[in-house]
Amino acid sequence: MTPRFSSKVVLGRTGLAVSRLGIGSAYGVSEQACRKAFEAGVNYFFWGSLRTPGMARAIRSIARTERERLVVVLQCYARSARPIQWSLERGLRTLGIEQADILLLGWYNEAPSERTLAAVEKMREKGRFRFLGISSHNRALFRRLAADGIYDVFHIRYNAAHRGAEKDIFPFLPEDNAPGVVSFTNTRWGSLLKEKNMPPGVRPPTAPDCYRFVLTNPCVHVALCGPRNDAEMEAALTVLESGPMDGAELARMRTIGDHVHALPTLMSFFLR
């Protein structure tokens, strides 16, 4: 039987067939690593928080002959129509494509204004993107947005230490025509991987363990990874040859997550 995580899934109401592992550009993933991931079946390319050049070169190259196999996500942090349009158009030119598959409105802790949404819809009507997504650290916002049907994709913070989505978001996703769900910060900015953060006598999980934990939840379609180098990309790709965690593995990850969540940090307010 083919391991579950090597098979693509449908990204909610978008109908897009996506890999269970996605790649984020922010940490400087190389063109070579992106191409290797694509050859291994990864097709969710998030050119987002930082639009670094390695992924841009990979998308330009792959899109010349295999654009239909790529799912390209462009994130924009702007809060009004003209800057969003400028950011989108600039991104498309840099990537050498006519249309983004998903335009992601980044880090909105309150819902975008109706005026902004109206302008964004005009960009969609012009064919500049296909589906609209939103990212946030405010779980209550997703609960409200899940019912309005405006957004096709949610990018949410979810990991073993931050499991609030299990009670604040996932139960409120509609049974039919639900948005696609993509998780980010799956390693909690690396804090879940550090031995010094572990309970006594417990070995730290690996990054692939963190991705498996997230993907075991049936509400999550894609887990984003942010490799810093080719070795981290190579390790992340092992997730594709694995499947869901069993009960013992999940319990271990939750124990570690609870311990890490309770640790004092200068960013404790933000991270919780």
N, C-alpha and C positions, 0 to 999 in steps of 0.2 A: 504494500500500500504506500502511495506517495505521501511523504511527511506533509502535514497540514500546512506548515509555513512556507513550503516551496510553491504552493499553489496560489494563484492570484484570487482576489475576492472583488466583489462589486462594491464600490465606494458609495454606499447609500443611494440616495436619489439621483446622483450624477449618472449612474450606469457605467461609470468608468471601471475597467478592470485594472486593479492596482496590486502591486507586490505588497506583502505584509511588512517588509522593511522599506523605509524611505530614507533618502539622504538629504541632510541639510548642509548648506554651503558655509555656514558661519565660521567654522573652525579651520577653514582653508583646505578642504579636501582637494586632492589633485585631480587633474584631468585623467591621468592614468587610472586612478582608483575609481573614478566615476565610470569610466569605460568598462573596467573589469566588473563592477557591480551590475552594469547594464547587461553585459554578456551573461551574468549569472542569473538574470531575471528581474533585477530591481529596475522599476520604471518610474517611481515616484520621486521626482527631483524638485526639491524645495530650495529655490534660489531666493533666500529670504532675509533673515535678520542682518546678515552681511552678504552683500552680493560679490563674493570673492571670485577671482578670475578662473580658477581651475575648473569649477563646475560650468562656468560660462563657456569656456572652450569646448568642454565635453558636449554640452547641449548643442552648440553650433555644429559640431562635427556629426553627432548622431542624427540630428534633425535633417541633415541634408538628404539622407536616404531612408531613415526609419522614424520619421516624425510621428506617424500614427501609433507607434509603440510607446512613445514617451508621454508621461503626464507631467507637465511643467507647471509649477506653482510659483507665482510672483507675489511677494508680500510687499505691502506698502504701509508705512506708518503715518502718512499724512492724514489730516483731519478735515480737509475741505476739497472741493471738486477739482480745482485747477492743479494743485500739487499732486493729487492722486493720478490725474490724467498724465501729467508730466512724468511721474515716476513709472507708470505703466508703459508709456510710449518709449521712454528711454530704455527700460528693461527689454522690451521687445526688440528694439534696434540692436542692443548689445548681444542678444542671444540669436539674432538673425532669424526670428520667427515672426509670423504675422499675427498670431493669436496665442494667448496663454490659456491653458486648460482651466486653471483656477486663479482668480484674483483673490488674495487673502488680505483682508483688512486687519492690520496687525495691532495687537495689544490694546484692544478696546475694553475698558472696564465699565463703560456705560455704552448703551446702544448708539450707533451712529445716527445722526439727525436724518430726518426725512429728506431734507434738501440734499444732503450728501448722497443718500441712497438713490435719489432721483437722477443725480448726475452720473453716478456709477452705472445705473441701468442704461443710460444713453451710450456709455462706452461699450456695454455688452451688445446693444442693438447695432453698433457699428462694427461688431465682429472682433473686438479687441480681446475679449476673454469669453469663456463658455460658462463657467460656474463661479458662484460667489461664496467665499469662505470668510470666517472671522476667527481670530485668536484672542484669548483673554486669560487672565488669572482669576477672574471673578466668576466663581461657579454659579452663583445666583443668576448672573446674566444669561448663561446658557439655558438655565431652566426656563427663563422667560422667552428666550428666542426659539426654543425648540418647538413652541406651539405656533409661531407665526408663519413658518414656511418660507421665509425670505432667504435664509442661508442654506446652501447646499452642503457645506463642509464646516465642521467645527475642529479647530486645533485647540486641544486642551492639555493642561498640565496634569499628568497622572504618572505615578510611580509607586514603589513599595512604601515610601515614606509619606507620600501625599496621595491618600486613597479617598479623599473626600468626594471625588466624582462618583464613587460607587453608591453614595446616598443622595448626592445633590444634583447629579446630571443624568446618569444612566437610567434611573427609573422613570425619568420624565421624557425620554426620547419616544416619539410616536412609534407605534407598531408598524404602521405603513408609511411609506414615503419619508423615511427618516433621513436626516443628514448623515453624510459620512463622518467618521470620527478618526482623527489622527492625534496621537499622543506625542508630546514633547517633554523634554527634561526627564527622560526615562531613567537616567542614572542620578537624578537630583544634582545636576552640575558636578558629577563625579564623586559626591560625598558618600554615595552608597558603595563605592569601590575601594574606599580607604580602610586599611586594616586598623588604624587608630580609632576609627569611628565604630568599630564592631563591639558587640557585647563580649564579655570575657569568654575566651575559648572558642569563639565563632570565627570561621574564616570568611573573608569578604566575598560577595558574589562577583562575578565577572560582568562586563557590559552585556554580553549575550544573555546572561541570566536575567538581567533587568529587562531586556527586550522581550524575552519569553514570558516573564511575569505579566507584563502589560498585554501582550498578545493573547494570553490565556483567557482574558476577559472577552466574552463574545461581543461586547459592544464596541470594541476597538478594531478598526480595520487596518490601520497602519501605525507602526512605531517608527518615529524618526530617530536616526542616528546622526551624530555629528563628528565623524572621524577627523582627527588632527593629522593623520599620516596614513600611508598605505597599509601599515601593519594593523592599525585599528580598523580600517575598512575590511581587511582580510578576516579579522576576528569577528566583526559584526556579521559578515556573510555566512558564518556557520549557523546562524539562526535559521536560515532557509532550509537547513537539513535537520531541523528539530521540530518538535511539536509542543503542544500545551504542557504546562507543568502539572505534576500530580499533586495530591493533597499534601504530602509531606514537603514537597518543594515549595508550594505556596505558603505553607505555615512557616517555613524557615525564612522566606523572604519577608513575610509580614512581621515576624519577630525582629528581624534586622531593621526593617523600615520603622517600626515603632521606636526602637532604640535610637536610630539616627535622628528621627523627628524630634526627640526629646532633648537632643544635645543643644547646649547654648551656642548661639552664633550671632555675629554682628548683624546678619541679615535675617534674624529670626522672624521678624514681623512680615517681611516680604515672602520668605520661604514657606511659611505656614499657610 
